[in-house]
Amino acid sequence: MEISVIQIGNSKGFRLSKEILNRYNIKDKIELILEKGYFILKPLSQPRKGWENAFKLMHKEQDDHLLMDDVFKDENSAE
């Protein structure tokens, strides 16, 4: 695929089509890897983004209790 390098302020860049952005799940940021004369663009995934705030809110609302006991009654912890 050939794409044009365009002027963006004092820099240069390129545009990725909506189809490419959707296909590779590219959102706000990508990782740029320089390897043996190639540019590799890798989508950044943050599957746990926002968890810290969600856990704090759960604790504040006292909704952070265990759904099951840590140790089952018939479990032998010595094993």
N, CA, C and O atoms as a GROMACS GRO file, in nm:
protein
  316
    1MET      N    1   0.086  -0.117   0.000
    1MET     CA    2   0.000   0.000   0.000
    1MET      C    3   0.090   0.123   0.000
    1MET      O    4   0.185   0.131   0.078
    2GLU      N    5   0.059   0.216  -0.086
    2GLU     CA    6   0.137   0.339  -0.093
    2GLU      C    7   0.052   0.454  -0.039
    2GLU      O    8  -0.063   0.471  -0.079
    3ILE      N    9   0.111   0.532   0.053
    3ILE     CA   10   0.041   0.649   0.107
    3ILE      C   11   0.136   0.769   0.100
    3ILE      O   12   0.258   0.752   0.099
    4SER      N   13   0.079   0.887   0.096
    4SER     CA   14   0.159   1.009   0.085
    4SER      C   15   0.201   1.062   0.221
    4SER      O   16   0.128   1.050   0.319
    5VAL      N   17   0.321   1.120   0.224
    5VAL     CA   18   0.368   1.191   0.343
    5VAL      C   19   0.321   1.334   0.326
    5VAL      O   20   0.343   1.396   0.221
    6ILE      N   21   0.256   1.389   0.429
    6ILE     CA   22   0.195   1.522   0.420
    6ILE      C   23   0.254   1.615   0.524
    6ILE      O   24   0.306   1.570   0.626
    7GLN      N   25   0.245   1.744   0.499
    7GLN     CA   26   0.291   1.846   0.593
    7GLN      C   27   0.186   1.861   0.703
    7GLN      O   28   0.067   1.876   0.676
    8ILE      N   29   0.231   1.858   0.829
    8ILE     CA   30   0.145   1.880   0.945
    8ILE      C   31   0.219   1.981   1.034
    8ILE      O   32   0.304   1.942   1.114
    9GLY      N   33   0.186   2.109   1.019
    9GLY     CA   34   0.259   2.213   1.091
    9GLY      C   35   0.404   2.214   1.048
    9GLY      O   36   0.434   2.220   0.928
   10ASN      N   37   0.497   2.206   1.146
   10ASN     CA   38   0.640   2.201   1.115
   10ASN      C   39   0.689   2.058   1.093
   10ASN      O   40   0.807   2.036   1.065
   11SER      N   41   0.600   1.962   1.106
   11SER     CA   42   0.636   1.821   1.093
   11SER      C   43   0.576   1.762   0.967
   11SER      O   44   0.509   1.831   0.890
   12LYS      N   45   0.601   1.635   0.947
   12LYS     CA   46   0.538   1.561   0.838
   12LYS      C   47   0.478   1.435   0.897
   12LYS      O   48   0.524   1.385   1.000
   13GLY      N   49   0.376   1.385   0.833
   13GLY     CA   50   0.309   1.265   0.881
   13GLY      C   51   0.234   1.198   0.769
   13GLY      O   52   0.250   1.233   0.652
   14PHE      N   53   0.154   1.102   0.804
   14PHE     CA   54   0.070   1.034   0.705
   14PHE      C   55  -0.062   0.998   0.769
   14PHE      O   56  -0.074   0.991   0.891
   15ARG      N   57  -0.161   0.977   0.684
   15ARG     CA   58  -0.296   0.944   0.730
   15ARG      C   59  -0.323   0.797   0.708
   15ARG      O   60  -0.282   0.740   0.607
   16LEU      N   61  -0.392   0.737   0.804
   16LEU     CA   62  -0.439   0.599   0.788
   16LEU      C   63  -0.589   0.603   0.764
   16LEU      O   64  -0.661   0.680   0.827
   17SER      N   65  -0.636   0.522   0.673
   17SER     CA   66  -0.778   0.522   0.640
   17SER      C   67  -0.861   0.469   0.757
   17SER      O   68  -0.810   0.398   0.844
   18LYS      N   69  -0.987   0.504   0.758
   18LYS     CA   70  -1.080   0.457   0.862
   18LYS      C   71  -1.085   0.305   0.862
   18LYS      O   72  -1.096   0.243   0.968
   19GLU      N   73  -1.079   0.244   0.745
   19GLU     CA   74  -1.082   0.098   0.734
   19GLU      C   75  -0.964   0.034   0.807
   19GLU      O   76  -0.982  -0.065   0.879
   20ILE      N   77  -0.845   0.090   0.789
   20ILE     CA   78  -0.726   0.037   0.857
   20ILE      C   79  -0.737   0.059   1.008
   20ILE      O   80  -0.707  -0.031   1.086
   21LEU      N   81  -0.782   0.178   1.049
   21LEU     CA   82  -0.797   0.206   1.192
   21LEU      C   83  -0.894   0.108   1.257
   21LEU      O   84  -0.867   0.059   1.366
   22ASN      N   85  -1.004   0.081   1.192
   22ASN     CA   86  -1.103  -0.014   1.247
   22ASN      C   87  -1.052  -0.157   1.245
   22ASN      O   88  -1.067  -0.230   1.343
   23ARG      N   89  -0.990  -0.197   1.134
   23ARG     CA   90  -0.944  -0.336   1.120
   23ARG      C   91  -0.842  -0.373   1.227
   23ARG      O   92  -0.843  -0.484   1.279
   24TYR      N   93  -0.752  -0.278   1.259
   24TYR     CA   94  -0.644  -0.306   1.354
   24TYR      C   95  -0.670  -0.245   1.491
   24TYR      O   96  -0.580  -0.242   1.576
   25ASN      N   97  -0.791  -0.198   1.512
   25ASN     CA   98  -0.835  -0.145   1.642
   25ASN      C   99  -0.739  -0.037   1.693
   25ASN      O  100  -0.696  -0.040   1.808
   26ILE      N  101  -0.706   0.058   1.606
   26ILE     CA  102  -0.618   0.169   1.643
   26ILE      C  103  -0.705   0.281   1.696
   26ILE      O  104  -0.795   0.329   1.627
   27LYS      N  105  -0.678   0.322   1.819
   27LYS     CA  106  -0.758   0.428   1.883
   27LYS      C  107  -0.677   0.557   1.890
   27LYS      O  108  -0.664   0.627   1.789
   28ASP      N  109  -0.623   0.589   2.006
   28ASP     CA  110  -0.555   0.717   2.028
   28ASP      C  111  -0.404   0.712   2.006
   28ASP      O  112  -0.345   0.811   1.964
   29LYS      N  113  -0.343   0.597   2.034
   29LYS     CA  114  -0.197   0.589   2.027
   29LYS      C  115  -0.156   0.459   1.960
   29LYS      O  116  -0.229   0.360   1.962
   30ILE      N  117  -0.036   0.462   1.901
   30ILE     CA  118   0.026   0.342   1.847
   30ILE      C  119   0.171   0.338   1.893
   30ILE      O  120   0.227   0.440   1.933
   31GLU      N  121   0.230   0.221   1.887
   31GLU     CA  122   0.372   0.207   1.918
   31GLU      C  123   0.446   0.204   1.784
   31GLU      O  124   0.408   0.131   1.693
   32LEU      N  125   0.551   0.284   1.773
   32LEU     CA  126   0.634   0.286   1.652
   32LEU      C  127   0.761   0.208   1.682
   32LEU      O  128   0.836   0.242   1.773
   33ILE      N  129   0.784   0.103   1.604
   33ILE     CA  130   0.902   0.019   1.620
   33ILE      C  131   0.989   0.036   1.496
   33ILE      O  132   0.942   0.020   1.384
   34LEU      N  133   1.116   0.070   1.517
   34LEU     CA  134   1.212   0.084   1.407
   34LEU      C  135   1.296  -0.042   1.403
   34LEU      O  136   1.368  -0.072   1.497
   35GLU      N  137   1.287  -0.115   1.291
   35GLU     CA  138   1.355  -0.244   1.285
   35GLU      C  139   1.409  -0.271   1.145
   35GLU      O  140   1.332  -0.284   1.050
   36LYS      N  141   1.540  -0.279   1.132
   36LYS     CA  142   1.607  -0.317   1.008
   36LYS      C  143   1.554  -0.240   0.887
   36LYS      O  144   1.520  -0.301   0.786
   37GLY      N  145   1.547  -0.109   0.897
   37GLY     CA  146   1.503  -0.028   0.785
   37GLY      C  147   1.353  -0.021   0.765
   37GLY      O  148   1.307   0.031   0.663
   38TYR      N  149   1.276  -0.073   0.860
   38TYR     CA  150   1.130  -0.072   0.850
   38TYR      C  151   1.068   0.004   0.966
   38TYR      O  152   1.124   0.008   1.076
   39PHE      N  153   0.954   0.062   0.941
   39PHE     CA  154   0.869   0.116   1.046
   39PHE      C  155   0.761   0.012   1.072
   39PHE      O  156   0.698  -0.036   0.979
   40ILE      N  157   0.740  -0.022   1.197
   40ILE     CA  158   0.631  -0.111   1.234
   40ILE      C  159   0.538  -0.033   1.325
   40ILE      O  160   0.581   0.019   1.428
   41LEU      N  161   0.413  -0.024   1.287
   41LEU     CA  162   0.313   0.044   1.369
   41LEU      C  163   0.231  -0.062   1.440
   41LEU      O  164   0.173  -0.151   1.378
   42LYS      N  165   0.227  -0.053   1.572
   42LYS     CA  166   0.158  -0.153   1.653
   42LYS      C  167   0.053  -0.084   1.739
   42LYS      O  168   0.085   0.009   1.814
   43PRO      N  169  -0.073  -0.127   1.729
   43PRO     CA  170  -0.176  -0.066   1.814
   43PRO      C  171  -0.143  -0.087   1.961
   43PRO      O  172  -0.097  -0.194   2.001
   44LEU      N  173  -0.166   0.016   2.043
   44LEU     CA  174  -0.147   0.004   2.186
   44LEU      C  175  -0.278  -0.039   2.248
   44LEU      O  176  -0.382   0.022   2.225
   45SER      N  177  -0.272  -0.143   2.325
   45SER     CA  178  -0.390  -0.195   2.392
   45SER      C  179  -0.378  -0.169   2.541
   45SER      O  180  -0.275  -0.196   2.602
   46GLN      N  181  -0.484  -0.116   2.599
   46GLN     CA  182  -0.487  -0.091   2.743
   46GLN      C  183  -0.612  -0.156   2.801
   46GLN      O  184  -0.707  -0.087   2.839
   47PRO      N  185  -0.612  -0.290   2.808
   47PRO     CA  186  -0.733  -0.359   2.852
   47PRO      C  187  -0.774  -0.329   2.996
   47PRO      O  188  -0.891  -0.347   3.031
   48ARG      N  189  -0.681  -0.283   3.079
   48ARG     CA  190  -0.714  -0.254   3.220
   48ARG      C  191  -0.726  -0.105   3.248
   48ARG      O  192  -0.728  -0.064   3.364
   49LYS      N  193  -0.732  -0.025   3.143
   49LYS     CA  194  -0.743   0.119   3.160
   49LYS      C  195  -0.871   0.151   3.237
   49LYS      O  196  -0.979   0.103   3.202
   50GLY      N  197  -0.858   0.232   3.340
   50GLY     CA  198  -0.974   0.272   3.419
   50GLY      C  199  -1.006   0.180   3.536
   50GLY      O  200  -1.094   0.212   3.616
   51TRP      N  201  -0.937   0.067   3.547
   51TRP     CA  202  -0.966  -0.027   3.655
   51TRP      C  203  -0.939   0.035   3.792
   51TRP      O  204  -1.018   0.015   3.885
   52GLU      N  205  -0.830   0.110   3.806
   52GLU     CA  206  -0.795   0.167   3.936
   52GLU      C  207  -0.908   0.256   3.987
   52GLU      O  208  -0.948   0.245   4.103
   53ASN      N  209  -0.959   0.343   3.903
   53ASN     CA  210  -1.069   0.430   3.945
   53ASN      C  211  -1.196   0.351   3.974
   53ASN      O  212  -1.270   0.384   4.067
   54ALA      N  213  -1.222   0.247   3.895
   54ALA     CA  214  -1.340   0.164   3.917
   54ALA      C  215  -1.330   0.092   4.052
   54ALA      O  216  -1.429   0.084   4.124
   55PHE      N  217  -1.211   0.041   4.086
   55PHE     CA  218  -1.193  -0.027   4.214
   55PHE      C  219  -1.209   0.070   4.331
   55PHE      O  220  -1.267   0.035   4.434
   56LYS      N  221  -1.157   0.192   4.316
   56LYS     CA  222  -1.172   0.292   4.422
   56LYS      C  223  -1.319   0.325   4.444
   56LYS      O  224  -1.364   0.338   4.557
   57LEU      N  225  -1.394   0.339   4.335
   57LEU     CA  226  -1.536   0.368   4.345
   57LEU      C  227  -1.611   0.251   4.409
   57LEU      O  228  -1.699   0.272   4.493
   58MET      N  229  -1.576   0.128   4.371
   58MET     CA  230  -1.638   0.010   4.433
   58MET      C  231  -1.614   0.009   4.583
   58MET      O  232  -1.705  -0.019   4.661
   59HIS      N  233  -1.491   0.040   4.625
   59HIS     CA  234  -1.458   0.042   4.767
   59HIS      C  235  -1.537   0.151   4.839
   59HIS      O  236  -1.591   0.129   4.948
   60LYS      N  237  -1.543   0.268   4.779
   60LYS     CA  238  -1.616   0.380   4.838
   60LYS      C  239  -1.763   0.345   4.858
   60LYS      O  240  -1.824   0.383   4.958
   61GLU      N  241  -1.820   0.273   4.761
   61GLU     CA  242  -1.961   0.235   4.769
   61GLU      C  243  -1.981   0.101   4.839
   61GLU      O  244  -2.091   0.046   4.838
   62GLN      N  245  -1.875   0.049   4.900
   62GLN     CA  246  -1.876  -0.078   4.974
   62GLN      C  247  -1.929  -0.192   4.887
   62GLN      O  248  -2.006  -0.277   4.933
   63ASP      N  249  -1.886  -0.192   4.763
   63ASP     CA  250  -1.926  -0.296   4.668
   63ASP      C  251  -1.806  -0.380   4.627
   63ASP      O  252  -1.802  -0.432   4.515
   64ASP      N  253  -1.709  -0.393   4.717
   64ASP     CA  254  -1.588  -0.467   4.684
   64ASP      C  255  -1.572  -0.593   4.768
   64ASP      O  256  -1.460  -0.631   4.803
   65HIS      N  257  -1.682  -0.657   4.801
   65HIS     CA  258  -1.676  -0.780   4.881
   65HIS      C  259  -1.652  -0.900   4.789
   65HIS      O  260  -1.681  -0.894   4.669
   66LEU      N  261  -1.600  -1.008   4.846
   66LEU     CA  262  -1.574  -1.129   4.770
   66LEU      C  263  -1.705  -1.197   4.733
   66LEU      O  264  -1.799  -1.197   4.812
   67LEU      N  265  -1.710  -1.253   4.616
   67LEU     CA  266  -1.829  -1.326   4.573
   67LEU      C  267  -1.828  -1.469   4.624
   67LEU      O  268  -1.933  -1.534   4.630
   68MET      N  269  -1.711  -1.519   4.661
   68MET     CA  270  -1.700  -1.652   4.722
   68MET      C  271  -1.582  -1.649   4.820
   68MET      O  272  -1.491  -1.567   4.807
   69ASP      N  273  -1.586  -1.736   4.916
   69ASP     CA  274  -1.480  -1.741   5.017
   69ASP      C  275  -1.346  -1.774   4.954
   69ASP      O  276  -1.338  -1.843   4.852
   70ASP      N  277  -1.240  -1.724   5.017
   70ASP     CA  278  -1.105  -1.753   4.969
   70ASP      C  279  -1.072  -1.902   4.983
   70ASP      O  280  -1.013  -1.961   4.892
   71VAL      N  281  -1.109  -1.961   5.093
   71VAL     CA  282  -1.079  -2.102   5.121
   71VAL      C  283  -1.210  -2.176   5.138
   71VAL      O  284  -1.296  -2.136   5.217
   72PHE      N  285  -1.225  -2.283   5.063
   72PHE     CA  286  -1.346  -2.364   5.076
   72PHE      C  287  -1.338  -2.447   5.204
   72PHE      O  288  -1.229  -2.482   5.249
   73LYS      N  289  -1.451  -2.478   5.262
   73LYS     CA  290  -1.455  -2.551   5.389
   73LYS      C  291  -1.389  -2.688   5.379
   73LYS      O  292  -1.326  -2.732   5.475
   74ASP      N  293  -1.402  -2.755   5.266
   74ASP     CA  294  -1.344  -2.890   5.250
   74ASP      C  295  -1.203  -2.888   5.193
   74ASP      O  296  -1.148  -2.993   5.160
   75GLU      N  297  -1.143  -2.768   5.180
   75GLU     CA  298  -1.009  -2.756   5.125
   75GLU      C  299  -0.905  -2.773   5.235
   75GLU      O  300  -0.918  -2.714   5.343
   76ASN      N  301  -0.803  -2.851   5.209
   76ASN     CA  302  -0.694  -2.870   5.304
   76ASN      C  303  -0.579  -2.779   5.262
   76ASN      O  304  -0.516  -2.803   5.159
   77SER      N  305  -0.553  -2.675   5.340
   77SER     CA  306  -0.450  -2.578   5.303
   77SER      C  307  -0.309  -2.635   5.317
   77SER      O  308  -0.213  -2.574   5.268
   78ALA      N  309  -0.294  -2.751   5.382
   78ALA     CA  310  -0.163  -2.813   5.398
   78ALA      C  311  -0.119  -2.886   5.272
   78ALA      O  312  -0.001  -2.917   5.257
   79GLU      N  313  -0.212  -2.914   5.183
   79GLU     CA  314  -0.177  -2.989   5.060
   79GLU      C  315  -0.101  -2.907   4.962
   79GLU      O  316  -0.066  -2.956   4.855
   0.00000   0.00000   0.00000
